Amino acid sequence: MRRNLDLPVVPEGRAVVRFHFSDRRVAAREWWMLITPEGIDLCDFDPGHPEQACVETDLRSLAMVWRGDLGWTEALRSGRVEVLGPGWARRAVPRWLGQSPLAGVPRVAAAAT
C-alpha cells in the first residue's frame, strides 16, 4: 500500500493516517502511516504528530479493498471501513491510499473440487 500511495494528492508537508484494526490483538491494533516529502514510514507506535485521519476497519476488509475485491465506495457505504477526521480528509484518504495496481486484473475462478 505504501509503495503505491498517490503522493501528488497528499497535502504538502507532513500527513499522518492512523489505522485501527478492530480484529487484531491490542498490541497490533494501531498503526500509523507518516507521509512526508522524503518518504513514507509505517509505525507501530504513535509518531507524535497530529493525525489527518483514522481508518477504522478489520484487516480483512482493508486487504479486500487493496486487492480490488471490495471498492472504496462499497466499503465505506457498508461500514466495513470508516474514515474518521475532518470532511476533506475523509474524502481524500481513499484517494491517497487507492488500490493495488493489480486490483483491476481479472482473477481466474478457482476450480471446484
Secondary structure, 3 states (H helix, E strand, C coil): CHHHCCHHHCCCCCEEEEEEECCCCHHHCEEEEEEECCEEEEECCCCCCCCCEEEEECHHHHHHHHHCCCCHHHHHHHCCEEEECCHHHHHHHHHHHCCCCCCCCCCCCCCCC
